[in-house]
Amino acid sequence: MSDDRELAVSEENEITKLVTKKVSEIRPELQDNPYIEEAVRVLQVEGYRSAIGNIWNAVVDDLRNKIIHRSLPLFNKEMKSTIGRECNTYDDFQNHVNDDNLITGAYKIGVIGWEAQKVLKHSKETRHIFDGHPRSSNPSLIKVLGMLEDCIKYVLKEEYPLEIINIDEYIELMDSSDYDRNSMAIENSLGDLPDIYKDEMIHRFLTSYVDANCSTVLRSSIEFCAPILWKVLTKSTKNKVVKRVDAEIGRGNSTNIEYAFQFVEIVNAQSLLSLLSRKYKIEPLIKELEENVDNWEVENRCVKELSRYSSIIPSELLNRYVNALTQTYVGTIGHSLQFSRTDFYADGAALYIPDMFQYFDDSACDSFLESIRNNRTLRSRIEHPRKMRRLRSLGNVLIDRVSQNYHDKKILEALVDEEKEEDFIKMVKKKTT
């Protein structure tokens, strides 16, 4: 009997040590939580059912407090349709939110992660079976300790999440001189938002940005913040935001349309523009460039604006676009009383065009050769050696852009080889006939 008693005492001591070690992992401010203290007491006397219930009660209590700290408005936005009402106090959670909805809501607003919500639902079932049904089999110590470990790992040792910013208050702050443009702080604040808030925030940014009444302070703050937020948005959200440019075009307010395009540009999302939006922006610029040959001021402005859309030219505008750029770059031969030069071209446009040619593919190169064949003005101008040299510099860009088996590669090779200039002219003429 004495040996049995000593063995029992030894086992109790081991259990106490094991439980004490596990409990020590809980956040310090929670270790004197009544549910935790009760669980520790009953575990020492094999009250495993009661321990399971108390552990779960501690988890529920911690989740409620973390949700309230994180953002009640966000929880209500995510869960109101499921719960059927808003929760504004701790008692509302106690009276109206069951454990499943509590776990789901905590996950949706970023209090717990995907893995945690899966494990916690299993722990909830453990509590439901062994503490909610007195006729269930007796839980083992291993079962209790396993549940305790999961609850500590995923909830009870985890610090409070960051408090979610209030979107209205945040945008109001952005419209003031007190707004701190610290990219790291902004990245933490906006990057920590759940997807539903990120979605709302970026749409609010665009709505404010295109508004004619938007202050220059707010518009400047949006230009700083939007690219940071854009990095952490889903592809679906990005597409929806850029699609709103089409809606602005449909409304017909030219100022708002221009701001919408500017917003897309500051987040570097031109590639997501629809065909309608691309044609709306690009075609008038090409037309203006075509109608203002050798008007350097207009050429400089149009080419600069077109350079922002170099990688997304619609195929039906490609021939006109390439022809206009090529003729602008080559320029004309003339005389000036003011300048001691005869080689004239739009200096500003000439800085952009070679970089714009870097986006060319085989189809764009076809358009380039087509413009040389069919543009009589261009053909006459490249008869002058200086103009042929300018055309050759564009050819040097394209020779590295076309595919290995490009069908007219020999014509390009003749263009870039100064000694084969005559061959190039013959090849172009032959293609024309």
C-alpha positions as CSV (number, residue, x, y, z in Angstrom):
1,M,0.0,0.0,0.0
2,S,2.8,2.3,0.8
3,D,4.4,1.8,-2.6
4,D,1.1,2.5,-4.3
5,R,0.6,5.7,-2.4
6,E,4.1,6.9,-3.2
7,L,3.6,6.0,-6.9
8,A,0.3,8.0,-6.9
9,V,2.0,11.0,-5.3
10,S,4.9,10.8,-7.8
11,E,2.4,10.7,-10.7
12,E,0.5,13.7,-9.3
13,N,3.8,15.6,-9.0
14,E,4.6,14.8,-12.6
15,I,1.2,16.0,-13.8
16,T,1.6,19.2,-11.7
17,K,5.0,19.9,-13.3
18,L,3.7,19.2,-16.8
19,V,0.7,21.4,-16.3
20,T,2.7,24.2,-14.7
21,K,5.2,24.1,-17.6
22,K,2.4,24.4,-20.2
23,V,0.6,27.2,-18.3
24,S,3.9,29.2,-18.1
25,E,3.7,29.6,-21.9
26,I,0.4,31.6,-21.5
27,R,0.7,35.4,-21.7
28,P,1.6,36.7,-18.3
29,E,-1.6,38.8,-18.0
30,L,-3.8,35.7,-18.6
31,Q,-2.1,33.4,-16.1
32,D,-4.3,34.6,-13.3
33,N,-7.5,34.3,-15.4
34,P,-10.1,32.5,-13.3
35,Y,-10.7,29.9,-16.0
36,I,-7.0,29.1,-16.2
37,E,-6.6,28.9,-12.4
38,E,-9.6,26.6,-12.2
39,A,-8.3,24.4,-15.0
40,V,-4.9,24.0,-13.1
41,R,-6.7,23.1,-9.8
42,V,-9.0,20.5,-11.3
43,L,-6.2,18.9,-13.4
44,Q,-4.3,18.1,-10.2
45,V,-7.2,16.0,-9.0
46,E,-8.0,14.4,-12.4
47,G,-11.0,16.6,-13.1
48,Y,-10.4,16.3,-16.8
49,R,-13.9,17.2,-18.0
50,S,-14.0,20.4,-15.9
51,A,-10.5,21.2,-17.1
52,I,-11.5,21.0,-20.8
53,G,-14.5,23.3,-20.1
54,N,-12.4,25.9,-18.3
55,I,-9.6,25.8,-20.9
56,W,-12.2,26.4,-23.6
57,N,-13.9,29.2,-21.7
58,A,-10.5,31.0,-21.4
59,V,-10.1,30.7,-25.2
60,V,-13.5,32.1,-25.8
61,D,-12.9,35.0,-23.4
62,D,-9.6,35.8,-25.0
63,L,-11.0,35.7,-28.5
64,R,-13.9,38.0,-27.6
65,N,-11.5,40.6,-26.1
66,K,-9.2,40.4,-29.1
67,I,-12.0,40.9,-31.6
68,I,-13.2,43.9,-29.6
69,H,-9.7,45.3,-29.6
70,R,-9.1,44.5,-33.3
71,S,-12.3,46.1,-34.7
72,L,-16.0,45.7,-33.8
73,P,-17.1,47.5,-37.0
74,L,-15.1,45.0,-39.1
75,F,-16.4,42.0,-37.2
76,N,-20.0,43.3,-37.7
77,K,-19.4,43.9,-41.4
78,E,-18.1,40.3,-41.8
79,M,-20.6,38.5,-39.5
80,K,-23.8,40.6,-39.3
81,S,-25.6,38.6,-41.9
82,T,-24.6,35.3,-40.2
83,I,-25.4,36.4,-36.6
84,G,-28.4,38.5,-37.5
85,R,-27.4,41.6,-35.5
86,E,-24.5,43.8,-34.6
87,C,-22.3,43.2,-31.5
88,N,-21.2,46.3,-29.7
89,T,-20.4,45.0,-26.2
90,Y,-18.8,42.0,-24.6
91,D,-22.3,40.9,-23.4
92,D,-23.5,40.9,-27.0
93,F,-20.9,38.2,-27.8
94,Q,-21.9,36.3,-24.7
95,N,-25.6,36.4,-25.6
96,H,-25.6,36.2,-29.4
97,V,-22.4,34.7,-30.9
98,N,-21.8,31.0,-30.7
99,D,-18.4,29.4,-30.7
100,D,-18.4,28.6,-34.4
101,N,-19.2,32.1,-35.4
102,L,-16.7,33.5,-32.9
103,I,-13.9,31.4,-34.5
104,T,-15.0,32.3,-38.0
105,G,-15.2,36.0,-37.3
106,A,-11.9,36.0,-35.5
107,Y,-10.3,34.4,-38.6
108,K,-12.0,36.7,-41.1
109,I,-10.8,39.9,-39.4
110,G,-7.3,38.6,-38.8
111,V,-7.3,37.8,-35.1
112,I,-6.3,34.2,-35.8
113,G,-4.8,32.5,-38.9
114,W,-6.1,29.8,-41.2
115,E,-4.4,27.0,-39.3
116,A,-5.6,28.3,-35.9
117,Q,-9.3,28.4,-37.0
118,K,-9.1,24.8,-38.2
119,V,-7.4,23.6,-34.9
120,L,-9.7,25.6,-32.7
121,K,-12.8,24.1,-34.3
122,H,-11.5,20.7,-33.4
123,S,-10.8,21.9,-29.8
124,K,-14.4,23.3,-29.7
125,E,-15.7,19.8,-30.6
126,T,-13.5,18.3,-27.8
127,R,-15.1,20.6,-25.3
128,H,-18.6,19.9,-26.8
129,I,-18.1,16.1,-26.4
130,F,-16.4,15.8,-23.1
131,D,-17.7,18.8,-21.1
132,G,-21.1,19.2,-22.8
133,H,-22.2,15.6,-22.6
134,P,-21.9,13.9,-19.2
135,R,-22.5,10.5,-20.7
136,S,-19.5,10.6,-23.0
137,S,-16.5,8.5,-22.1
138,N,-14.0,9.9,-19.7
139,P,-11.3,12.1,-21.4
140,S,-7.7,11.1,-20.8
141,L,-4.9,13.3,-19.5
142,I,-3.3,13.1,-22.9
143,K,-6.6,14.4,-24.5
144,V,-6.7,17.3,-22.0
145,L,-3.0,18.2,-22.4
146,G,-3.3,18.0,-26.2
147,M,-6.2,20.5,-26.2
148,L,-4.4,22.7,-23.7
149,E,-1.3,22.8,-25.9
150,D,-3.4,23.7,-29.0
151,C,-5.3,26.5,-27.2
152,I,-2.1,27.9,-25.7
153,K,-0.3,27.8,-29.1
154,Y,-3.0,29.4,-31.2
155,V,-4.7,31.8,-28.7
156,L,-3.6,32.0,-25.1
157,K,0.1,32.8,-25.7
158,E,-0.6,35.0,-28.7
159,E,-0.4,38.8,-28.2
160,Y,-3.3,41.1,-29.1
161,P,-3.4,41.8,-32.8
162,L,-2.9,45.3,-34.2
163,E,-5.9,47.5,-33.9
164,I,-7.6,48.0,-37.2
165,I,-7.6,51.6,-38.4
166,N,-10.9,53.3,-39.0
167,I,-11.1,54.1,-42.7
168,D,-13.0,57.3,-42.3
169,E,-10.7,58.6,-39.6
170,Y,-7.6,57.5,-41.6
171,I,-8.7,59.3,-44.8
172,E,-9.5,62.4,-42.7
173,L,-6.0,62.3,-41.2
174,M,-4.5,62.0,-44.7
175,D,-6.2,65.3,-45.6
176,S,-4.3,67.1,-42.9
177,S,-0.7,68.3,-42.2
178,D,-0.5,65.9,-39.3
179,Y,-0.4,62.9,-41.5
180,D,2.9,61.0,-41.1
181,R,4.3,59.9,-44.5
182,N,6.4,57.1,-43.1
183,S,6.3,54.3,-45.7
184,M,7.1,51.6,-43.1
185,A,4.3,52.8,-40.8
186,I,1.9,53.0,-43.7
187,E,2.9,49.5,-44.9
188,N,2.2,48.1,-41.4
189,S,-1.1,49.9,-41.1
190,L,-2.5,49.1,-44.5
191,G,-0.8,45.7,-45.0
192,D,-2.4,44.4,-41.8
193,L,-5.9,45.1,-43.0
194,P,-8.1,42.1,-43.9
195,D,-8.9,41.8,-47.6
196,I,-12.4,43.3,-47.2
197,Y,-10.9,46.5,-45.6
198,K,-8.1,46.7,-48.2
199,D,-10.7,46.4,-50.9
200,E,-12.8,49.2,-49.3
201,M,-9.7,51.4,-48.7
202,I,-8.4,51.3,-52.3
203,H,-11.9,52.1,-53.7
204,R,-12.2,55.0,-51.3
205,F,-8.8,56.2,-52.4
206,L,-9.9,56.2,-56.0
207,T,-13.3,57.8,-55.2
208,S,-11.6,60.6,-53.3
209,Y,-8.9,61.1,-55.9
210,V,-11.2,61.6,-58.9
211,D,-13.5,63.9,-56.9
212,A,-13.2,67.5,-58.1
213,N,-13.5,68.7,-54.6
214,C,-10.6,66.6,-53.3
215,S,-7.9,68.8,-51.7
216,T,-4.4,68.9,-53.0
217,V,-3.2,67.7,-49.6
218,L,-5.4,64.6,-49.7
219,R,-4.6,63.9,-53.4
220,S,-0.9,64.1,-52.6
221,S,-1.3,61.7,-49.6
222,I,-3.2,59.2,-51.8
223,E,-0.5,59.4,-54.4
224,F,2.0,58.4,-51.7
225,C,-0.2,55.7,-50.1
226,A,-1.9,54.0,-53.0
227,P,1.2,52.3,-54.4
228,I,2.0,50.9,-51.0
229,L,-1.5,49.5,-50.6
230,W,-1.6,48.3,-54.2
231,K,1.2,45.8,-53.5
232,V,-0.9,43.8,-51.0
233,L,-4.2,43.7,-52.9
234,T,-5.6,40.6,-54.6
235,K,-5.6,40.4,-58.4
236,S,-9.4,40.5,-58.3
237,T,-9.5,43.8,-56.4
238,K,-6.9,45.3,-58.7
239,N,-9.0,44.4,-61.8
240,K,-12.2,45.9,-60.2
241,V,-10.4,49.2,-59.3
242,V,-9.0,49.7,-62.8
243,K,-12.3,48.7,-64.4
244,R,-13.8,51.8,-62.8
245,V,-11.9,53.9,-65.4
246,D,-14.5,52.6,-67.9
247,A,-17.3,53.8,-65.7
248,E,-15.7,57.3,-65.4
249,I,-15.4,57.4,-69.2
250,G,-19.1,56.5,-69.4
251,R,-20.0,59.4,-67.1
252,G,-18.3,61.8,-69.5
253,N,-16.6,64.2,-66.9
254,S,-13.3,64.9,-68.6
255,T,-11.6,66.1,-65.3
256,N,-12.7,62.9,-63.4
257,I,-11.6,60.7,-66.3
258,E,-8.1,62.3,-66.4
259,Y,-7.7,61.8,-62.6
260,A,-8.9,58.2,-63.0
261,F,-6.1,57.6,-65.5
262,Q,-3.6,59.3,-63.3
263,F,-4.6,57.0,-60.4
264,V,-4.0,53.9,-62.5
265,E,-0.6,55.3,-63.5
266,I,0.5,56.0,-59.9
267,V,-0.2,52.4,-59.0
268,N,1.5,51.3,-62.2
269,A,-1.5,49.3,-63.4
270,Q,-1.8,50.5,-67.0
271,S,-1.6,46.8,-68.2
272,L,-5.0,46.2,-66.5
273,L,-6.8,48.9,-68.5
274,S,-9.5,47.6,-70.8
275,L,-9.4,47.9,-74.5
276,L,-12.0,50.7,-74.3
277,S,-9.8,52.7,-71.8
278,R,-6.6,52.2,-73.8
279,K,-8.2,53.4,-77.1
280,Y,-9.8,56.3,-75.3
281,K,-6.5,57.5,-74.0
282,I,-4.1,56.5,-76.8
283,E,-6.0,57.1,-80.1
284,P,-6.4,60.9,-79.7
285,L,-2.7,61.2,-78.9
286,I,-1.7,59.3,-82.0
287,K,-4.1,61.4,-84.1
288,E,-2.7,64.6,-82.7
289,L,0.8,63.4,-83.5
290,E,-0.1,62.5,-87.0
291,E,-1.7,65.9,-87.6
292,N,1.3,67.9,-86.2
293,V,4.3,66.6,-88.1
294,D,7.3,68.8,-87.4
295,N,5.4,70.8,-84.8
296,W,8.0,70.0,-82.1
297,E,6.1,71.4,-79.2
298,V,3.1,69.1,-79.9
299,E,5.3,66.2,-80.8
300,N,7.2,66.5,-77.5
301,R,4.0,66.5,-75.5
302,C,2.2,63.7,-77.3
303,V,5.2,61.4,-77.3
304,K,5.8,62.0,-73.6
305,E,2.1,61.1,-72.8
306,L,2.2,58.1,-75.1
307,S,5.3,56.8,-73.4
308,R,3.2,56.0,-70.4
309,Y,1.3,53.4,-72.4
310,S,4.1,52.0,-74.5
311,S,3.6,48.4,-73.4
312,I,-0.2,48.4,-74.0
313,I,-0.8,49.7,-77.5
314,P,-4.0,48.1,-79.0
315,S,-3.2,46.1,-82.0
316,E,-5.6,48.0,-84.3
317,L,-3.6,51.2,-83.5
318,L,-0.2,49.7,-83.8
319,N,0.5,50.7,-87.4
320,R,-0.4,54.3,-86.9
321,Y,1.4,54.5,-83.6
322,V,4.7,53.1,-85.0
323,N,4.5,55.2,-88.1
324,A,4.0,58.4,-86.1
325,L,6.8,57.6,-83.7
326,T,9.2,56.7,-86.5
327,Q,8.5,59.9,-88.5
328,T,8.7,62.0,-85.3
329,Y,12.1,60.5,-84.4
330,V,13.6,60.9,-87.9
331,G,12.5,64.5,-88.2
332,T,13.3,66.7,-91.2
333,I,16.1,68.6,-92.9
334,G,15.8,72.4,-93.0
335,H,17.5,75.7,-92.4
336,S,17.3,78.1,-89.5
337,L,18.5,81.7,-89.0
338,Q,18.5,81.0,-85.2
339,F,20.3,77.7,-85.1
340,S,23.4,76.5,-86.9
341,R,21.9,73.2,-87.8
342,T,20.0,71.5,-90.7
343,D,19.1,68.3,-88.9
344,F,15.8,69.0,-87.1
345,Y,13.6,66.9,-84.9
346,A,11.6,67.1,-81.6
347,D,14.4,67.0,-79.0
348,G,12.1,66.0,-76.1
349,A,10.3,63.3,-78.1
350,A,13.6,61.9,-79.2
351,L,14.6,61.1,-75.6
352,Y,11.5,58.9,-75.2
353,I,11.1,57.1,-78.5
354,P,14.1,54.6,-78.3
355,D,12.8,53.5,-74.9
356,M,9.3,53.1,-76.3
357,F,10.8,50.9,-79.1
358,Q,12.1,48.6,-76.3
359,Y,8.5,47.3,-76.0
360,F,8.3,46.3,-79.6
361,D,7.7,42.7,-80.7
362,D,7.6,41.1,-84.2
363,S,4.3,42.7,-85.0
364,A,5.5,46.1,-84.1
365,C,8.6,45.6,-86.2
366,D,6.3,44.7,-89.1
367,S,4.6,48.1,-88.6
368,F,8.0,49.8,-88.5
369,L,9.1,48.3,-91.9
370,E,5.6,49.0,-93.3
371,S,5.9,52.7,-92.4
372,I,9.2,52.9,-94.2
373,R,7.7,51.3,-97.3
374,N,4.5,53.3,-97.4
375,N,5.2,56.7,-95.8
376,R,6.4,58.8,-98.7
377,T,7.5,61.7,-96.5
378,L,9.6,59.3,-94.4
379,R,11.0,57.6,-97.5
380,S,12.1,61.0,-99.0
381,R,13.7,62.1,-95.7
382,I,15.8,59.1,-95.2
383,E,17.5,59.7,-98.5
384,H,19.5,62.2,-96.5
385,P,22.5,60.5,-94.7
386,R,21.7,62.1,-91.3
387,K,18.1,60.9,-91.4
388,M,19.2,57.5,-92.5
389,R,21.5,57.4,-89.4
390,R,18.5,58.3,-87.2
391,L,16.4,55.5,-88.7
392,R,19.4,53.1,-88.3
393,S,19.5,53.9,-84.6
394,L,15.9,52.7,-84.3
395,G,16.9,49.6,-86.2
396,N,19.6,48.9,-83.7
397,V,17.0,48.8,-81.0
398,L,14.7,46.5,-82.9
399,I,17.4,44.0,-84.0
400,D,17.6,43.0,-80.4
401,R,13.8,42.9,-79.9
402,V,12.6,40.6,-82.7
403,S,12.5,36.9,-82.4
404,Q,15.3,34.6,-83.6
405,N,13.3,33.5,-86.7
406,Y,11.7,36.9,-87.5
407,H,10.7,36.7,-91.2
408,D,12.1,40.1,-92.2
409,K,15.2,39.9,-90.0
410,K,17.5,40.3,-93.1
411,I,16.0,43.7,-93.9
412,L,16.7,44.8,-90.3
413,E,20.2,43.5,-90.5
414,A,20.8,45.5,-93.8
415,L,19.4,48.6,-92.1
416,V,21.8,48.5,-89.1
417,D,24.8,47.8,-91.4
418,E,25.9,51.1,-92.8
419,E,27.7,49.3,-95.7
420,K,24.5,47.6,-96.7
421,E,22.4,50.8,-97.0
422,E,21.8,50.2,-100.7
423,D,20.7,46.6,-100.1
424,F,18.3,47.9,-97.5
425,I,16.7,50.3,-99.9
426,K,16.4,47.6,-102.5
427,M,14.9,45.2,-100.0
428,V,12.3,47.7,-99.0
429,K,11.4,48.6,-102.5
430,K,11.2,44.9,-103.5
431,K,8.8,44.3,-100.6
432,T,6.7,47.3,-101.8
433,T,6.3,46.0,-105.3
